[in-house]
Amino acid sequence: RQTSGAAAGNNKTSGGQASKTDVPEDFDIDLDDPETEKAAVTIQSQFRKFQKKKKCDEKS
């Protein structure tokens, strides 16, 4: 599965430093929103599954 440039670490400028202009200034997430909490739980669950699979693959 291929990853995007940002996930693969290819989002650096030619100077070797990440550009701070990539993130919009009005970037705001309501952390008390139930949908945000649900999304966070889903992401954390998938990450834990990934870690578990990665750990099992290393033992093999």
PDB file of N, CA, C and O in Angstrom, chain B, residues numbered from 101:
ATOM      1  N   ARG B 101       0.839  -1.181   0.000  1.00  0.00           N
ATOM      2  CA  ARG B 101       0.000   0.000   0.000  1.00  0.00           C
ATOM      3  C   ARG B 101       0.877   1.235   0.000  1.00  0.00           C
ATOM      4  O   ARG B 101       1.763   1.370   0.844  1.00  0.00           O
ATOM      5  N   GLN B 102       0.644   2.127  -0.926  1.00  0.00           N
ATOM      6  CA  GLN B 102       1.455   3.327  -1.018  1.00  0.00           C
ATOM      7  C   GLN B 102       0.930   4.395  -0.074  1.00  0.00           C
ATOM      8  O   GLN B 102      -0.268   4.468   0.199  1.00  0.00           O
ATOM      9  N   THR B 103       1.841   5.220   0.418  1.00  0.00           N
ATOM     10  CA  THR B 103       1.448   6.302   1.309  1.00  0.00           C
ATOM     11  C   THR B 103       1.577   7.627   0.597  1.00  0.00           C
ATOM     12  O   THR B 103       2.255   7.735  -0.425  1.00  0.00           O
ATOM     13  N   SER B 104       0.923   8.634   1.141  1.00  0.00           N
ATOM     14  CA  SER B 104       1.027   9.965   0.562  1.00  0.00           C
ATOM     15  C   SER B 104       2.392  10.547   0.880  1.00  0.00           C
ATOM     16  O   SER B 104       3.123  10.002   1.706  1.00  0.00           O
ATOM     17  N   GLY B 105       2.735  11.627   0.244  1.00  0.00           N
ATOM     18  CA  GLY B 105       4.028  12.267   0.474  1.00  0.00           C
ATOM     19  C   GLY B 105       4.209  12.704   1.910  1.00  0.00           C
ATOM     20  O   GLY B 105       5.301  12.568   2.462  1.00  0.00           O
ATOM     21  N   ALA B 106       3.155  13.229   2.533  1.00  0.00           N
ATOM     22  CA  ALA B 106       3.262  13.696   3.914  1.00  0.00           C
ATOM     23  C   ALA B 106       3.494  12.529   4.860  1.00  0.00           C
ATOM     24  O   ALA B 106       4.301  12.633   5.783  1.00  0.00           O
ATOM     25  N   ALA B 107       2.807  11.434   4.646  1.00  0.00           N
ATOM     26  CA  ALA B 107       2.960  10.280   5.527  1.00  0.00           C
ATOM     27  C   ALA B 107       4.319   9.620   5.341  1.00  0.00           C
ATOM     28  O   ALA B 107       4.861   9.030   6.276  1.00  0.00           O
ATOM     29  N   ALA B 108       4.863   9.719   4.145  1.00  0.00           N
ATOM     30  CA  ALA B 108       6.153   9.100   3.874  1.00  0.00           C
ATOM     31  C   ALA B 108       7.318  10.000   4.252  1.00  0.00           C
ATOM     32  O   ALA B 108       8.474   9.591   4.152  1.00  0.00           O
ATOM     33  N   GLY B 109       7.028  11.214   4.683  1.00  0.00           N
ATOM     34  CA  GLY B 109       8.084  12.130   5.087  1.00  0.00           C
ATOM     35  C   GLY B 109       8.685  12.912   3.938  1.00  0.00           C
ATOM     36  O   GLY B 109       9.810  13.400   4.042  1.00  0.00           O
ATOM     37  N   ASN B 110       7.954  13.037   2.847  1.00  0.00           N
ATOM     38  CA  ASN B 110       8.463  13.740   1.677  1.00  0.00           C
ATOM     39  C   ASN B 110       7.942  15.169   1.585  1.00  0.00           C
ATOM     40  O   ASN B 110       7.904  15.739   0.495  1.00  0.00           O
ATOM     41  N   ASN B 111       7.541  15.753   2.703  1.00  0.00           N
ATOM     42  CA  ASN B 111       6.955  17.081   2.659  1.00  0.00           C
ATOM     43  C   ASN B 111       7.946  18.169   3.041  1.00  0.00           C
ATOM     44  O   ASN B 111       7.535  19.244   3.477  1.00  0.00           O
ATOM     45  N   LYS B 112       9.227  17.920   2.890  1.00  0.00           N
ATOM     46  CA  LYS B 112      10.245  18.907   3.248  1.00  0.00           C
ATOM     47  C   LYS B 112      10.540  19.814   2.063  1.00  0.00           C
ATOM     48  O   LYS B 112      10.453  19.410   0.904  1.00  0.00           O
ATOM     49  N   THR B 113      10.887  21.041   2.386  1.00  0.00           N
ATOM     50  CA  THR B 113      11.261  21.985   1.341  1.00  0.00           C
ATOM     51  C   THR B 113      12.693  21.714   0.905  1.00  0.00           C
ATOM     52  O   THR B 113      13.385  20.891   1.503  1.00  0.00           O
ATOM     53  N   SER B 114      13.131  22.400  -0.128  1.00  0.00           N
ATOM     54  CA  SER B 114      14.484  22.169  -0.632  1.00  0.00           C
ATOM     55  C   SER B 114      15.546  22.542   0.391  1.00  0.00           C
ATOM     56  O   SER B 114      16.678  22.067   0.295  1.00  0.00           O
ATOM     57  N   GLY B 115      15.211  23.385   1.376  1.00  0.00           N
ATOM     58  CA  GLY B 115      16.149  23.767   2.414  1.00  0.00           C
ATOM     59  C   GLY B 115      16.313  22.698   3.471  1.00  0.00           C
ATOM     60  O   GLY B 115      17.194  22.812   4.323  1.00  0.00           O
ATOM     61  N   GLY B 116      15.496  21.667   3.441  1.00  0.00           N
ATOM     62  CA  GLY B 116      15.609  20.584   4.402  1.00  0.00           C
ATOM     63  C   GLY B 116      14.739  20.764   5.630  1.00  0.00           C
ATOM     64  O   GLY B 116      14.745  19.914   6.521  1.00  0.00           O
ATOM     65  N   GLN B 117      13.993  21.851   5.693  1.00  0.00           N
ATOM     66  CA  GLN B 117      13.105  22.074   6.827  1.00  0.00           C
ATOM     67  C   GLN B 117      11.670  22.083   6.338  1.00  0.00           C
ATOM     68  O   GLN B 117      11.382  22.541   5.232  1.00  0.00           O
ATOM     69  N   ALA B 118      10.760  21.566   7.182  1.00  0.00           N
ATOM     70  CA  ALA B 118       9.350  21.533   6.815  1.00  0.00           C
ATOM     71  C   ALA B 118       8.806  22.955   6.739  1.00  0.00           C
ATOM     72  O   ALA B 118       9.145  23.804   7.564  1.00  0.00           O
ATOM     73  N   SER B 119       7.976  23.203   5.759  1.00  0.00           N
ATOM     74  CA  SER B 119       7.386  24.523   5.598  1.00  0.00           C
ATOM     75  C   SER B 119       6.258  24.720   6.598  1.00  0.00           C
ATOM     76  O   SER B 119       5.383  23.864   6.729  1.00  0.00           O
ATOM     77  N   LYS B 120       6.276  25.832   7.292  1.00  0.00           N
ATOM     78  CA  LYS B 120       5.237  26.113   8.282  1.00  0.00           C
ATOM     79  C   LYS B 120       3.985  26.668   7.627  1.00  0.00           C
ATOM     80  O   LYS B 120       2.965  26.815   8.301  1.00  0.00           O
ATOM     81  N   THR B 121       4.024  26.979   6.349  1.00  0.00           N
ATOM     82  CA  THR B 121       2.862  27.533   5.667  1.00  0.00           C
ATOM     83  C   THR B 121       1.928  26.442   5.166  1.00  0.00           C
ATOM     84  O   THR B 121       0.888  26.754   4.586  1.00  0.00           O
ATOM     85  N   ASP B 122       2.265  25.180   5.369  1.00  0.00           N
ATOM     86  CA  ASP B 122       1.416  24.086   4.911  1.00  0.00           C
ATOM     87  C   ASP B 122       0.126  23.987   5.715  1.00  0.00           C
ATOM     88  O   ASP B 122      -0.898  23.554   5.184  1.00  0.00           O
ATOM     89  N   VAL B 123       0.157  24.382   6.983  1.00  0.00           N
ATOM     90  CA  VAL B 123      -1.008  24.272   7.853  1.00  0.00           C
ATOM     91  C   VAL B 123      -1.738  25.608   7.866  1.00  0.00           C
ATOM     92  O   VAL B 123      -1.136  26.638   8.170  1.00  0.00           O
ATOM     93  N   PRO B 124      -3.046  25.603   7.535  1.00  0.00           N
ATOM     94  CA  PRO B 124      -3.791  26.860   7.564  1.00  0.00           C
ATOM     95  C   PRO B 124      -3.836  27.446   8.973  1.00  0.00           C
ATOM     96  O   PRO B 124      -3.877  26.707   9.957  1.00  0.00           O
ATOM     97  N   GLU B 125      -3.829  28.776   9.066  1.00  0.00           N
ATOM     98  CA  GLU B 125      -3.835  29.426  10.368  1.00  0.00           C
ATOM     99  C   GLU B 125      -5.157  29.236  11.099  1.00  0.00           C
ATOM    100  O   GLU B 125      -5.185  29.261  12.329  1.00  0.00           O
ATOM    101  N   ASP B 126      -6.256  29.044  10.365  1.00  0.00           N
ATOM    102  CA  ASP B 126      -7.560  28.877  10.996  1.00  0.00           C
ATOM    103  C   ASP B 126      -7.850  27.410  11.334  1.00  0.00           C
ATOM    104  O   ASP B 126      -9.004  27.026  11.523  1.00  0.00           O
ATOM    105  N   PHE B 127      -6.814  26.615  11.406  1.00  0.00           N
ATOM    106  CA  PHE B 127      -6.932  25.193  11.730  1.00  0.00           C
ATOM    107  C   PHE B 127      -7.425  25.051  13.167  1.00  0.00           C
ATOM    108  O   PHE B 127      -6.688  25.349  14.107  1.00  0.00           O
ATOM    109  N   ASP B 128      -8.672  24.596  13.344  1.00  0.00           N
ATOM    110  CA  ASP B 128      -9.263  24.508  14.674  1.00  0.00           C
ATOM    111  C   ASP B 128     -10.147  23.270  14.738  1.00  0.00           C
ATOM    112  O   ASP B 128     -11.014  23.073  13.887  1.00  0.00           O
ATOM    113  N   ILE B 129      -9.926  22.444  15.742  1.00  0.00           N
ATOM    114  CA  ILE B 129     -10.718  21.234  15.935  1.00  0.00           C
ATOM    115  C   ILE B 129     -11.387  21.315  17.291  1.00  0.00           C
ATOM    116  O   ILE B 129     -10.734  21.589  18.298  1.00  0.00           O
ATOM    117  N   ASP B 130     -12.695  21.077  17.320  1.00  0.00           N
ATOM    118  CA  ASP B 130     -13.426  21.060  18.586  1.00  0.00           C
ATOM    119  C   ASP B 130     -13.207  19.704  19.241  1.00  0.00           C
ATOM    120  O   ASP B 130     -13.794  18.705  18.826  1.00  0.00           O
ATOM    121  N   LEU B 131     -12.363  19.672  20.263  1.00  0.00           N
ATOM    122  CA  LEU B 131     -12.012  18.414  20.914  1.00  0.00           C
ATOM    123  C   LEU B 131     -13.139  17.857  21.768  1.00  0.00           C
ATOM    124  O   LEU B 131     -13.084  16.696  22.176  1.00  0.00           O
ATOM    125  N   ASP B 132     -14.160  18.659  22.046  1.00  0.00           N
ATOM    126  CA  ASP B 132     -15.297  18.186  22.837  1.00  0.00           C
ATOM    127  C   ASP B 132     -16.423  17.640  21.970  1.00  0.00           C
ATOM    128  O   ASP B 132     -17.412  17.126  22.492  1.00  0.00           O
ATOM    129  N   ASP B 133     -16.285  17.744  20.658  1.00  0.00           N
ATOM    130  CA  ASP B 133     -17.299  17.257  19.735  1.00  0.00           C
ATOM    131  C   ASP B 133     -17.344  15.733  19.769  1.00  0.00           C
ATOM    132  O   ASP B 133     -16.304  15.086  19.643  1.00  0.00           O
ATOM    133  N   PRO B 134     -18.535  15.145  19.938  1.00  0.00           N
ATOM    134  CA  PRO B 134     -18.640  13.674  19.974  1.00  0.00           C
ATOM    135  C   PRO B 134     -18.083  12.991  18.723  1.00  0.00           C
ATOM    136  O   PRO B 134     -17.510  11.905  18.815  1.00  0.00           O
ATOM    137  N   GLU B 135     -18.245  13.617  17.560  1.00  0.00           N
ATOM    138  CA  GLU B 135     -17.708  13.022  16.330  1.00  0.00           C
ATOM    139  C   GLU B 135     -16.182  12.998  16.361  1.00  0.00           C
ATOM    140  O   GLU B 135     -15.563  12.050  15.878  1.00  0.00           O
ATOM    141  N   THR B 136     -15.580  14.037  16.926  1.00  0.00           N
ATOM    142  CA  THR B 136     -14.123  14.089  17.042  1.00  0.00           C
ATOM    143  C   THR B 136     -13.633  12.992  17.971  1.00  0.00           C
ATOM    144  O   THR B 136     -12.642  12.321  17.684  1.00  0.00           O
ATOM    145  N   GLU B 137     -14.332  12.810  19.087  1.00  0.00           N
ATOM    146  CA  GLU B 137     -13.956  11.760  20.035  1.00  0.00           C
ATOM    147  C   GLU B 137     -14.094  10.381  19.398  1.00  0.00           C
ATOM    148  O   GLU B 137     -13.243   9.513  19.587  1.00  0.00           O
ATOM    149  N   LYS B 138     -15.167  10.189  18.647  1.00  0.00           N
ATOM    150  CA  LYS B 138     -15.386   8.902  17.971  1.00  0.00           C
ATOM    151  C   LYS B 138     -14.280   8.641  16.942  1.00  0.00           C
ATOM    152  O   LYS B 138     -13.781   7.521  16.828  1.00  0.00           O
ATOM    153  N   ALA B 139     -13.909   9.676  16.204  1.00  0.00           N
ATOM    154  CA  ALA B 139     -12.836   9.532  15.216  1.00  0.00           C
ATOM    155  C   ALA B 139     -11.513   9.209  15.895  1.00  0.00           C
ATOM    156  O   ALA B 139     -10.744   8.382  15.405  1.00  0.00           O
ATOM    157  N   ALA B 140     -11.247   9.862  17.025  1.00  0.00           N
ATOM    158  CA  ALA B 140      -9.998   9.611  17.749  1.00  0.00           C
ATOM    159  C   ALA B 140      -9.934   8.171  18.242  1.00  0.00           C
ATOM    160  O   ALA B 140      -8.890   7.527  18.145  1.00  0.00           O
ATOM    161  N   VAL B 141     -11.041   7.665  18.769  1.00  0.00           N
ATOM    162  CA  VAL B 141     -11.081   6.281  19.255  1.00  0.00           C
ATOM    163  C   VAL B 141     -10.850   5.313  18.098  1.00  0.00           C
ATOM    164  O   VAL B 141     -10.126   4.329  18.246  1.00  0.00           O
ATOM    165  N   THR B 142     -11.455   5.587  16.960  1.00  0.00           N
ATOM    166  CA  THR B 142     -11.286   4.733  15.783  1.00  0.00           C
ATOM    167  C   THR B 142      -9.835   4.729  15.313  1.00  0.00           C
ATOM    168  O   THR B 142      -9.281   3.672  15.012  1.00  0.00           O
ATOM    169  N   ILE B 143      -9.225   5.895  15.251  1.00  0.00           N
ATOM    170  CA  ILE B 143      -7.827   5.994  14.817  1.00  0.00           C
ATOM    171  C   ILE B 143      -6.912   5.266  15.787  1.00  0.00           C
ATOM    172  O   ILE B 143      -6.007   4.543  15.370  1.00  0.00           O
ATOM    173  N   GLN B 144      -7.146   5.456  17.092  1.00  0.00           N
ATOM    174  CA  GLN B 144      -6.318   4.789  18.096  1.00  0.00           C
ATOM    175  C   GLN B 144      -6.467   3.274  18.010  1.00  0.00           C
ATOM    176  O   GLN B 144      -5.487   2.544  18.159  1.00  0.00           O
ATOM    177  N   SER B 145      -7.686   2.799  17.770  1.00  0.00           N
ATOM    178  CA  SER B 145      -7.927   1.364  17.654  1.00  0.00           C
ATOM    179  C   SER B 145      -7.162   0.779  16.469  1.00  0.00           C
ATOM    180  O   SER B 145      -6.520  -0.264  16.590  1.00  0.00           O
ATOM    181  N   GLN B 146      -7.235   1.454  15.330  1.00  0.00           N
ATOM    182  CA  GLN B 146      -6.526   0.981  14.143  1.00  0.00           C
ATOM    183  C   GLN B 146      -5.015   0.995  14.362  1.00  0.00           C
ATOM    184  O   GLN B 146      -4.311   0.096  13.903  1.00  0.00           O
ATOM    185  N   PHE B 147      -4.518   2.015  15.062  1.00  0.00           N
ATOM    186  CA  PHE B 147      -3.083   2.101  15.330  1.00  0.00           C
ATOM    187  C   PHE B 147      -2.634   0.966  16.237  1.00  0.00           C
ATOM    188  O   PHE B 147      -1.568   0.387  16.028  1.00  0.00           O
ATOM    189  N   ARG B 148      -3.445   0.644  17.247  1.00  0.00           N
ATOM    190  CA  ARG B 148      -3.094  -0.466  18.144  1.00  0.00           C
ATOM    191  C   ARG B 148      -3.061  -1.790  17.386  1.00  0.00           C
ATOM    192  O   ARG B 148      -2.187  -2.623  17.625  1.00  0.00           O
ATOM    193  N   LYS B 149      -4.011  -1.985  16.472  1.00  0.00           N
ATOM    194  CA  LYS B 149      -4.015  -3.199  15.648  1.00  0.00           C
ATOM    195  C   LYS B 149      -2.753  -3.253  14.787  1.00  0.00           C
ATOM    196  O   LYS B 149      -2.145  -4.312  14.629  1.00  0.00           O
ATOM    197  N   PHE B 150      -2.368  -2.112  14.236  1.00  0.00           N
ATOM    198  CA  PHE B 150      -1.164  -2.036  13.416  1.00  0.00           C
ATOM    199  C   PHE B 150       0.071  -2.390  14.235  1.00  0.00           C
ATOM    200  O   PHE B 150       0.921  -3.157  13.783  1.00  0.00           O
ATOM    201  N   GLN B 151       0.169  -1.826  15.449  1.00  0.00           N
ATOM    202  CA  GLN B 151       1.317  -2.117  16.307  1.00  0.00           C
ATOM    203  C   GLN B 151       1.368  -3.596  16.666  1.00  0.00           C
ATOM    204  O   GLN B 151       2.436  -4.206  16.657  1.00  0.00           O
ATOM    205  N   LYS B 152       0.212  -4.169  16.981  1.00  0.00           N
ATOM    206  CA  LYS B 152       0.155  -5.582  17.358  1.00  0.00           C
ATOM    207  C   LYS B 152       0.597  -6.455  16.184  1.00  0.00           C
ATOM    208  O   LYS B 152       1.372  -7.395  16.362  1.00  0.00           O
ATOM    209  N   LYS B 153       0.098  -6.140  14.977  1.00  0.00           N
ATOM    210  CA  LYS B 153       0.471  -6.907  13.794  1.00  0.00           C
ATOM    211  C   LYS B 153       1.964  -6.764  13.508  1.00  0.00           C
ATOM    212  O   LYS B 153       2.635  -7.742  13.179  1.00  0.00           O
ATOM    213  N   LYS B 154       2.477  -5.544  13.633  1.00  0.00           N
ATOM    214  CA  LYS B 154       3.895  -5.294  13.386  1.00  0.00           C
ATOM    215  C   LYS B 154       4.755  -6.075  14.374  1.00  0.00           C
ATOM    216  O   LYS B 154       5.783  -6.637  13.994  1.00  0.00           O
ATOM    217  N   LYS B 155       4.343  -6.111  15.634  1.00  0.00           N
ATOM    218  CA  LYS B 155       5.091  -6.828  16.661  1.00  0.00           C
ATOM    219  C   LYS B 155       5.085  -8.331  16.369  1.00  0.00           C
ATOM    220  O   LYS B 155       6.109  -8.997  16.522  1.00  0.00           O
ATOM    221  N   CYS B 156       3.946  -8.860  15.954  1.00  0.00           N
ATOM    222  CA  CYS B 156       3.854 -10.287  15.635  1.00  0.00           C
ATOM    223  C   CYS B 156       4.689 -10.632  14.402  1.00  0.00           C
ATOM    224  O   CYS B 156       5.296 -11.701  14.343  1.00  0.00           O
ATOM    225  N   ASP B 157       4.721  -9.735  13.425  1.00  0.00           N
ATOM    226  CA  ASP B 157       5.507  -9.972  12.213  1.00  0.00           C
ATOM    227  C   ASP B 157       7.002  -9.977  12.508  1.00  0.00           C
ATOM    228  O   ASP B 157       7.754 -10.711  11.868  1.00  0.00           O
ATOM    229  N   GLU B 158       7.443  -9.166  13.472  1.00  0.00           N
ATOM    230  CA  GLU B 158       8.861  -9.121  13.822  1.00  0.00           C
ATOM    231  C   GLU B 158       9.302 -10.408  14.505  1.00  0.00           C
ATOM    232  O   GLU B 158      10.452 -10.820  14.353  1.00  0.00           O
ATOM    233  N   LYS B 159       8.414 -11.046  15.249  1.00  0.00           N
ATOM    234  CA  LYS B 159       8.746 -12.288  15.951  1.00  0.00           C
ATOM    235  C   LYS B 159       8.863 -13.457  14.987  1.00  0.00           C
ATOM    236  O   LYS B 159       9.581 -14.420  15.257  1.00  0.00           O
ATOM    237  N   SER B 160       8.160 -13.377  13.865  1.00  0.00           N
ATOM    238  CA  SER B 160       8.144 -14.487  12.909  1.00  0.00           C
ATOM    239  C   SER B 160       9.458 -14.660  12.199  1.00  0.00           C
ATOM    240  O   SER B 160       9.596 -15.555  11.365  1.00  0.00           O
TER     241      SER B 160
END
